[in-house]
Amino acid sequence: GVSGPPLERTITLANATKVGLICTLDKNSPLKSPQVTWKRGNETISHNSKAENSWSIQLTISDSSKMGSYTCILKGQEEISAVFHLQVPKIEAREKPIITYERDVAVLLCTSPYTPMAWTWYMTSGSKQIAINDTFETDKYAIDRVSVNDTCLKIFKLTKADAGVYWCEAAFQLGKSKGKVELKVLSFTAPLKPFLAIVVEVVIFVTTIVLYELYSKRKGKR
């Protein structure tokens, strides 16, 4: 009900449905008898109904072309707007990198709050995303659907080449959504590096002391 940045609301849709969007002006708003415009992106559309201080549109969301941002703009002495973002469900994936070791097995998991029609896994190679097909490389990959809303990628016999970014893509009736999982593969000697560094420092320190003692004894005999 006040001028400034537009109010925003996100509406998550997975399947075809009908949606009603309503903009209501506060009765105490100084904006009286505004001119009302609805837009989908930059395209102006007409509102279906008007009540007292309220304007609405009814939408039939049948495919991905109807998704996106819908804005109602109320203009008078001031301008007020609200934006409705219609989007497919977001995919939940691990935010922190998965850290594992060579020759081990990595397990990557993605979850959706809605049931997708299909899942696809990709690995990043340079600027490209390559689909992972576990039917041709059964000794390397296994893709399991843990439940109707989850997918799990297992990578066997890990090497340094397996490190990188992996994507899980869920296909819904109204579009696709992706989640990202980063995998880091370490060598077995990686945990020993701090210890080896300490050992080297100790050896250098002890060697220095021994050499100093030998030098002192020789100097004392002169």
Residue, then its C-alpha position, 0 to 999 in steps of 0.5 A: g500500500v506504499s510507494g517504493p520497491p515492488l512487493e514480491r511473492t513466489i508461487t511454486l508450480a509443478n503441474a498444469t493448473k489454474v491460478g488466481l492472482i489478486c492485488t488489493l489496495d489498503k483502504n487507508s492508502p493515499l492512492k485513490s482510484p488508480q489506473v491499474t495495469w497487469k503485465r506478464g514480463n513486458e507484455t500488457i494483459s487485461h485483468n479479469s475482475k475488479a472489486e473494491n480496491s482489488w484487481s485480479i487475473q485468472l490464469t490457466i498455466s498449461d505449459s512452461s510458456k505461461m510461467g514467469s513474472y506477473t506484475c500489477i501496477l497501480k498508478g495515480q499520484e504515486e505508483i505501487s506495484a507487486v510481482f508474482h513469480l511463477q516458477v517450477p520447484k527448486i531442487e535441494a542439494r548439498e551446499k558444501p562440497i563433498i570431500t572424499y578420496e581416490r578409489d573410494v565411492a562418492v554418493l551425491l543426493c538431490t531432493s525435490p519437494y514435488t514429484p518430478m516426471a524424470w531425473t537426469w544427472y550431468m557432469t561439467s566438462g569445461s563449459k559443457q554439461i555431459a549427461i551421465n548414463d549408468t546403463f553404459e558404464t555400470d562399473k563407474y556410475a549407478i543412479d538410484r531413485v531413493s524415493v519418488n522425490d529423491t535421486c542418488l548418483k554413486i560414482f565408483k573407483l574415484t580418481k582425480a578426474d572425477a572431481g568437479v561440479y555435478w548437476c541433477e535435473a528434475a523434469f516437471q510438466l511445467g519445466k525443468s529445475k537443476g541442483k548443483v553438487e560439488l565433488k572434491v577428490l583427494s589423494f590418500t596422502a593428503p591427510l598426511k601432508p601436515f604431519l609430514a611437514i611437521v616431521v620435516e621441520v623436526v628433522i631439520f631442527v634436530t639435524t641443526i642441533v647435532l651439527y652445532e654440537l659437532y661443530s662446538k666439540r671440534k672447536g673445543k679441541r683446538 
